[in-house]
Amino acid sequence: MDLVPDAHLDTRHMRHVVALADTLHFGHAAARMNMSQPPFSRQIAAIEQSLGVRLFERSSRAVSLTTAGRISPRIAAAFSPVSTPPAAMSGWWPMA
């Protein structure tokens, strides 16, 4: 598995972040990315460590976005050809 060695993120890493931001559930996001949950969780932790910022707050029952986490899907969307925003971005998706 390719953990993030530095602050360079490729589109695959951004898709992981967006999937988790959209679902706010590690298991569901991992399934969306065709991964099992443990490596997906390690990948998200490696991304956060590489960036030096927490994107998600975790508790035993919930996942929520930090301020940096709310910004990261917007950044990913700027580089994505996807025309429909993830649910986590509703309410602030720029309208044309």
C-alpha positions in Angstrom: 0.0 0.0 0.0 1.3 3.4 -0.9 1.1 5.6 2.2 1.7 9.3 1.7 5.4 9.9 2.2 5.2 13.7 2.1 2.7 16.5 1.6 2.2 15.5 -2.1 -1.3 14.1 -2.6 -2.4 12.4 -5.8 -5.9 12.2 -7.0 -6.4 8.8 -5.4 -5.6 10.2 -2.0 -8.0 13.1 -2.6 -10.7 10.6 -3.6 -10.2 8.8 -0.3 -10.6 12.1 1.6 -13.7 13.0 -0.4 -15.2 9.6 0.1 -14.9 9.9 3.8 -16.1 13.5 3.8 -19.1 12.5 1.8 -20.1 9.4 3.9 -18.6 10.4 7.3 -18.2 6.6 7.9 -14.9 4.8 7.5 -16.5 1.5 6.5 -18.8 3.0 3.9 -16.0 5.1 2.5 -13.7 2.2 2.3 -16.3 0.1 0.5 -16.8 2.9 -2.0 -13.1 2.8 -2.6 -13.1 -1.0 -2.9 -10.9 -1.3 0.2 -11.3 -2.9 3.6 -11.7 -0.5 6.5 -8.3 -1.0 8.3 -6.1 -0.1 5.3 -8.4 2.8 4.4 -8.2 4.1 8.0 -4.4 3.9 7.9 -4.4 5.7 4.5 -6.5 8.6 5.9 -4.2 8.8 9.0 -1.1 8.9 6.7 -2.7 11.6 4.6 -3.4 13.7 7.7 0.1 13.1 9.1 1.7 14.0 5.8 -0.3 17.3 5.6 0.3 18.0 9.3 -3.4 18.7 9.9 -6.4 16.6 11.1 -9.1 16.5 8.5 -11.5 14.4 10.6 -12.5 14.2 14.2 -13.1 10.7 15.3 -15.0 9.2 18.2 -16.1 5.7 18.9 -19.4 6.4 17.3 -19.0 9.3 14.8 -16.7 10.9 12.3 -17.0 14.7 11.6 -15.1 17.1 9.5 -12.6 19.6 11.0 -12.3 23.1 9.4 -9.5 21.8 7.3 -11.6 18.7 6.4 -14.4 20.9 5.2 -12.1 22.8 2.9 -10.3 19.7 1.5 -13.3 18.4 -0.6 -13.6 21.8 -2.2 -10.0 21.7 -3.2 -10.4 18.2 -4.6 -13.5 19.3 -6.5 -11.5 22.0 -8.2 -9.4 19.3 -9.8 -12.1 16.8 -10.5 -14.3 16.4 -13.6 -17.2 15.4 -11.4 -20.3 17.6 -12.0 -22.2 16.6 -8.9 -20.8 17.6 -5.5 -20.5 15.1 -2.7 -23.2 15.4 0.0 -20.7 16.7 2.5 -20.3 19.7 0.3 -24.0 20.6 0.0 -24.8 24.1 0.9 -21.6 25.7 -0.3 -21.0 24.2 -3.7 -20.3 27.1 -6.1 -23.1 27.6 -8.5 -22.4 28.6 -12.1 
